Amino acid sequence: METEISETKNSEIIELKATIVALRDQMELLSHNSDAAVQKAVQKSADEIQQLKNTASSLRNELENLRFDKDAAVQKAVQKSADEIQQLKNTASSLRNELENLRFEKDADVQKAVQKSADEIKQLKKTTVKMRAEIEKRAQ
């Protein structure tokens, strides 16, 4: 009987050891699977973070390009306006000079006409004086 009990205990011990080994193997497998799942999740998160960083960088570059294009367009519009303003100033100055020249020419023409009239009046007066003198001479 003692050998029976001893054999039963030995068999139980062997079964328990086998169970322990099987449970340990399962635990290691679960631990490995859990570590792999955690590693996979960490890698997935790292990939997503990298994609988000790349997207943010791309959007930042696009925004900078848009700002540059907008600034260039504004600069071009400002330059175009400045050119147009300068052209208008030049036109106004040219027209002002032309108007001034026309005034001088008109004033000169008026002066000539006044002088011509004065000369004609003077000539007519001289002629009148001569004729009067002649008439008086003949009348005497």
C-alpha positions as CSV (number, residue, x, y, z in Angstrom):
1,M,0.0,0.0,0.0
2,E,2.7,2.3,0.8
3,T,4.2,1.7,-2.6
4,E,0.8,2.3,-4.1
5,I,0.5,5.6,-2.4
6,S,4.1,6.4,-3.3
7,E,3.4,5.5,-6.9
8,T,0.2,7.6,-6.9
9,K,2.1,10.5,-5.4
10,N,4.9,10.1,-7.9
11,S,2.4,9.9,-10.7
12,E,0.6,12.9,-9.3
13,I,3.9,14.8,-9.0
14,I,4.7,13.8,-12.6
15,E,1.3,15.0,-13.8
16,L,1.6,18.2,-11.8
17,K,5.1,18.8,-13.2
18,A,3.7,18.2,-16.7
19,T,0.9,20.5,-16.0
20,I,3.3,23.1,-14.7
21,V,5.5,22.8,-17.8
22,A,2.4,23.0,-20.0
23,L,1.0,26.0,-18.1
24,R,4.5,27.6,-18.2
25,D,4.7,27.0,-22.0
26,Q,1.2,28.5,-22.4
27,M,2.1,31.5,-20.2
28,E,5.3,32.1,-22.2
29,L,3.3,31.8,-25.4
30,L,0.7,34.3,-24.1
31,S,3.5,36.6,-22.9
32,H,5.2,36.4,-26.2
33,N,1.9,37.0,-28.1
34,S,1.1,39.9,-25.7
35,D,4.6,41.4,-26.3
36,A,4.1,41.0,-30.0
37,A,0.7,42.7,-29.9
38,V,2.1,45.5,-27.8
39,Q,5.1,45.9,-30.1
40,K,2.7,45.9,-33.1
41,A,0.5,48.5,-31.5
42,V,3.6,50.6,-30.7
43,Q,4.9,50.3,-34.2
44,K,1.4,51.2,-35.6
45,S,1.3,54.3,-33.4
46,A,4.8,55.3,-34.4
47,D,3.9,54.9,-38.1
48,E,0.7,57.0,-37.6
49,I,2.7,59.6,-35.7
50,Q,5.3,59.7,-38.6
51,Q,2.5,60.0,-41.2
52,L,0.9,62.9,-39.2
53,K,4.3,64.6,-38.9
54,N,4.8,64.2,-42.7
55,T,1.3,65.6,-43.3
56,A,1.9,68.5,-41.0
57,S,5.2,69.3,-42.7
58,S,3.7,69.0,-46.2
59,L,0.8,71.3,-45.1
60,R,3.3,73.8,-43.6
61,N,5.3,73.8,-46.9
62,E,2.1,74.3,-48.9
63,L,1.1,77.2,-46.6
64,E,4.5,78.8,-47.0
65,N,4.2,78.5,-50.8
66,L,0.8,80.0,-50.8
67,R,2.0,82.9,-48.6
68,F,4.9,83.4,-51.0
69,D,2.6,83.3,-54.0
70,K,0.2,85.7,-52.3
71,D,3.0,88.1,-51.4
72,A,4.4,88.0,-55.0
73,A,0.9,88.7,-56.3
74,V,0.5,91.6,-53.9
75,Q,3.9,92.9,-54.9
76,K,3.1,92.6,-58.5
77,A,-0.2,94.5,-58.1
78,V,1.5,97.2,-56.0
79,Q,4.2,97.6,-58.7
80,K,1.5,97.7,-61.5
81,S,-0.3,100.4,-59.6
82,A,2.9,102.3,-59.0
83,D,3.7,102.1,-62.7
84,E,0.2,103.3,-63.6
85,I,0.4,106.2,-61.2
86,Q,3.8,107.2,-62.6
87,Q,2.4,107.0,-66.2
88,L,-0.6,109.2,-65.1
89,K,1.8,111.7,-63.4
90,N,3.9,111.8,-66.6
91,T,0.8,112.3,-68.7
92,A,-0.5,115.1,-66.4
93,S,2.9,116.8,-66.5
94,S,3.0,116.5,-70.2
95,L,-0.5,118.0,-70.6
96,R,0.4,120.7,-68.1
97,N,3.5,121.6,-70.2
98,E,1.5,121.6,-73.4
99,L,-1.2,123.8,-71.9
100,E,1.4,126.2,-70.6
101,N,3.0,126.3,-74.1
102,L,-0.4,127.0,-75.7
103,R,-1.0,129.8,-73.2
104,F,2.4,131.4,-74.1
105,E,1.6,131.0,-77.8
106,K,-1.8,132.6,-77.3
107,D,-0.4,135.4,-75.2
108,A,2.3,136.0,-77.9
109,D,-0.4,135.9,-80.6
110,V,-2.5,138.4,-78.6
111,Q,0.5,140.6,-78.1
112,K,1.3,140.5,-81.8
113,A,-2.3,141.4,-82.7
114,V,-2.3,144.2,-80.2
115,Q,1.0,145.4,-81.5
116,K,-0.2,145.1,-85.1
117,S,-3.4,147.0,-84.2
118,A,-1.4,149.7,-82.5
119,D,1.0,150.0,-85.4
120,E,-2.0,150.2,-87.8
121,I,-3.7,152.9,-85.6
122,K,-0.4,154.8,-85.5
123,Q,-0.1,154.5,-89.3
124,L,-3.7,155.6,-89.8
125,K,-3.2,158.6,-87.4
126,K,-0.1,159.6,-89.4
127,T,-2.0,159.3,-92.6
128,T,-4.9,161.3,-91.2
129,V,-2.5,164.0,-90.0
130,K,-0.8,164.1,-93.5
131,M,-4.2,164.3,-95.2
132,R,-5.4,167.0,-92.9
133,A,-2.3,169.0,-93.5
134,E,-2.8,168.5,-97.3
135,I,-6.4,169.5,-97.1
136,E,-5.5,172.6,-95.1
137,K,-2.8,173.4,-97.5
138,R,-5.2,173.2,-100.4
139,A,-7.8,175.1,-98.6
140,Q,-5.6,178.1,-98.1
